[in-house]
Amino acid sequence: MPILTAEKLIIAFHKLSDFLNQPGDEFNNTIDSAPNHNAWFTVTEVKRSLSSLQEMLNQNALEKWFEQITVSQNPKKVGLILAGNIPLVGFHDIISVLATGNIAVIKLSSSDNQLLPALLKQLVLFEPLLADRIIYAERLKDFDAIIATGSNNTSRYFDYYFGKVPNIIRKNRNSIAVLDGNESIDDIKLLGHDIFDYFGLGCRNVSKIYIPEDYDIKNFFEPLEGFQDIINHFKFNNNYDYNKSIYLVNTVQHFDNGFLLLKEDEGLCSPLAVLFFEKYKTPDELTVKLKGMQDSIQCVVTHTAIQLDAESVTFGQSQHPALWDYADNVNTISFLNQL
């Protein structure tokens, strides 16, 4: 009987990367029809996600990643409850399960139930041994472990139902940017991608910025003008109009550039089309404050030395994770290797 090996998996994943460079007509049709199933999944944003995956699955990265992986010959069934906030957000969990030789029992999000099956269908063509390692389920049962992604609210239910098996249960997280006032115009333009890519719906999207006390907001707003077309998306526009009307009616002080509302707030999770900001006195003071919140932070976009357990990335890179950039800073591969 053929054995699934690391070498076979690396070849298959890399072939998928090559495929994403020039997908065929069938997959292109899936991309083109994505907005019909989920209006947030515009062709531009789907292609953005595919480009990020192609970048992630490069040969050198795959070989480095597999140095930490043991491909089990005694596969376990791993239930995956996937999110659907941005296109293909559950893909990394799936390939982590497959890379460790286990069986992915997938409960798709209703928000992303077209793209993932189409992509995994292509992966199976590259490595037919994976056909029996991918199972779709409306209701999870007979599993050996669980990886579930949801909100702070759903995590309580996940804990109740899945707490007796090995599990990774993810809650709400947000990403932040720390500015020191020395950023160039190009830095802020790149930060615009961290804020606006995928309409700001991802946990790796920046939802709040920290700025020095004497920071001039004009220096932040002006370089973002290139992203103003985002307001033409009707769902984003609806959120912008709604939040703006709430702030105006309640006389909440805020800044407005016509497509983004900037509001001073101590919270991390800003509403869609809103970016929170908070002023800080010194980097050391801010570091102490953020350390008390790091369980709620996915990644930090900055070129300032902020020492946190959360992943730190440069401007424009928050939505370009590597294979070893694990959600919630929990090493999925280590978890799966120990099953």
N, C-alpha and C positions, 0 to 999 in steps of 0.2 A: 504494500500500500504506500503511495507517495506521502512523504512527510513534509509538513510546512516548516520551512527554515527561515532564518533571518535573511539569508541571501535572496530567497524567493520573494520575501516581503519587500525588501529594499528595491528590488527590480520592479515589482508591481506598483509600489507607491511612486517611484520615479517615472514610470511609464504614464501614470496618471498625471503627473506634473507636466510631462511633454504633451499629453492629450489636451490639457487645459490651454495650451498655447494655440492649438488649432483644433477645437472641438468640431465634430461632424454636424451635419444638418439636424439630426435627431436631437442632439443636446442643445444646439442653438435654438431649436424650436421651444425647448423647455425653458431656456433663458428668456426668450421673447414673450412667452406666455406667463411668466412669473408674476407680473403685476396684476394679471387677471385673478390670481388666487390670493395675493396679498399686495395691497396698493403700496406698501412701504418698499416692496422688493422691485424697485425699478430696474430696468436693464443696466443702467449705469452702476447701481449699487451691487447688483448681483455680479457683474463683471469685476467690480472692485474686490469683492470677496474671493472670487475665483483666482484673481491675480495674486492675492495674498496667500492663498493656499499653494499656488504654483511656486511662489517664492519660498514658502515653508518647506516644500517637499524636494528641495534640491539635493543632489547626490551627496555632497559633503555633509550636509546637515543630517540626512538620514543615517549615514554611516556613523556619525558622532552619537546620534540619539540611540542607535541600536547597541552601542557599547554598554549601555546601562540596562539593556533589555534581555530577559530570558524568555525564549519562545517555548511555552509550555507544551508538552506532548500529552498532557492530561487536562484538556480544556475545561474551564468552568463557565457556567452561564452567568453573564453579567448583565443585569437589567439596566437599561439606560433610559432615563426620563429626560428628554431633550427640551431645551428652550427653543424659541422661534423668534426672538426679538430682532436678530439680524440674519441675513442669508447664510445658511450652512454653519451656524454657530456650534452645532453639535458634532461637527465632523471630527474634531480633534479627539473627543472622547471615543468615538467609534474606532478610529485608527489605533488609538492606544490599546483598546481591547483586542483588536485584531493583531497588532504587533506583538502582544504578549502571548499569542496563541490561543486566546480565549474566544468564547462565543458571545457576540453582541446581540442581545435581545432588546430591540429598539422600540420604544414608544415614541413615535414622532410627535412633534408639536403640530397642531392643526394649522399653525401659521407658516410652517415650513415642511410640507409633506410631499412636495414635488421634486425639488432640487436634489435633496439627499438621496432618495431612491435612484434617481437617474445617474448620479455620480457613482454610487456604489455598484450599480449595474455595470458601469464601465470598468470599475476596479476588478470585478469578478471576471470579466473578459480577459483581463491581464493575468489574473491568477485564479483559475477555476477552483482551487482548493478552498478558497474563501467562501464559496457558495453556501456551504453548510455552516459557516461561522457567522452568517448574517440572518437574523430572524426578526420579522416585524410583528409587533403584538399590540392589540388594543388594550389588553389588560395583562399586566405582568404577573407571572406565576412560575413556580419551579425554577427559581434563580438562586445562585450561590452568593451573589453580592449585588450591590446597587450603587449606581452613580446617578444622582438626581439633581437637577438644576431648577431652581424656582425662586420664589420670593421669601422674605422673612415670614410671611404668613403661611405659605404652603410648606415651608420647611418643618413646621410643627407637625403637620400631617405626615410628612415623609418620615420624621423621627418616630412617630407612633407606629406606622405601618411597616417600616423597614429597619427599625432600630435593633432587631435581633440578628441581623446578618451583617457581615462586613459592609461598610458603606462610606461613601463620600456624599454629603448633603450640602449643597451650596445655597447660600442666602444672597440677599441684595448686596451688591458692592458697587462703588462708584470710583471713577478716576479723577484725579486733580492735577492741576498745573501750578507750579510755584515759580513766580517771576521775581527777578531781582531789579528790574528797571534797566538792565544793560542789554536786553534783547534787541536784536536787529529787526528791521522790517521783515526780512526773510524768515526769521525765527517765528514771528507772530503769524505770518502767512502759513507756515508749516503747522503751527498750533491750530490754525483753522481746520485742518484735516482731523486733528484729534477731537475737535468739538463737533464738526458737522458731518463727517463721514457716517454713512448709514443713518443720517438724520439725527445723530446723537442718541440712538436707541441702545447702544451697546454698553456693557459694564466697563469696557476699556475706553469709552468716550469720556472726555473731560466734561464734568458737570459743574466744576467749581475752580476758580483761580484764586490764588493767594498773591497779594501785591503789597509792596512796601507802602508805608503811610503816605509818602509824598508822590506816589505814582500818578501820572497824568493819563486818565482813561482814553484820551484822544490817541495816545500812542498805541493803545490796544485796538480800538475800533477801526481806525483808518486802514491798516493792512488787511482787514477782513473783508473789504468791499468786494473782492473777487468771489465771495461765496453768496452774494445776494440773490442769485437765481434760486436758492433753496426755498425762498418764499413763494415761488410759483407752484410748488407741490401742494395740492389742496389740503392734505391732512396736516402737513407742517404749518401751513398758513392758518388753518382753523385753530391750532394750538397757540400760535402767536397771537391771533386776534383775541382769543378767549383770555389768555393770561394778561394781555395788555389791558383789556377792559376791566378785569378784576383789579389790577393795580391802579388804574385811573379812578374807578368808582370809589375805591378805598383809600385814595390819596397816598398810595405806597410809593415812596421815592425810588426811582429807577432810571437807568439810562436806556436809550432806544435808538438803534441805528436803522430801523426799518425792517429788519429781519431777525434781530436778536435782542432780547431784553436782558439787561445786566442789573442784577439786584444784590444789594449787600445783605448777606444772610449767613448765619453760623452753620446752617445745614450743609450736607454734602450732596443730597439728591435734589437737584433742581428740576422743575417741570420742563417738559419739552418746549423748545424755543426760548428757554430762559437759562442764563448762566449765572450762578451765584458767585459773588466775590467777597473776600474778607481781607482786611489789612493786617499786616504784622509789623512788629517793631524790629526784631532781630532774627536772623536765621536760627540761632540757638533756641530762642523762645518758641519759634514756630515748630522746630523739630520736636521739642518736648510735648507740645500740644498734639502734633500729628501722631506721635507714638501712642497716645492714649486712644487714637481712633483708627489705628492701622488695620484692625480686623474688618473695617468697613471700606477700606481702600484697595482697589484692584491694582492700579499702577499710578506712578507719579511722573508727570512730564516736566522736566526741568533740566537746566545745566548747572544748577546750584547743588552744593554738597548737602543733601538731606539724607541722613542715615536711618532708613526704615526697613522693615522686613518686606514691605511691598516692593514690587518690581519698579525699577526706575528706568525711564526711557528718554531719549532725546526728542525734540520737537518733531511732530509729524509721524512718529513711529508707534503710537499707542495701538493702532490697528494692524500692526505688522508683527505679531508674536512669532517667536521661533518655536520649534517643536517642544523645547524644554521650558517654555514659559507657561506654567500651569495655572489654571484658574484658581483663585483664592490662595495661591502660594502653597497648594497641596500637591505633592508629587504623585500624579495619577499612576505613573509607571511603577513606582515603589509600592503603591497600594496593590496594583494588579499582580506584580511579581510575587507578593506574599500570600496570594490566595492558595 
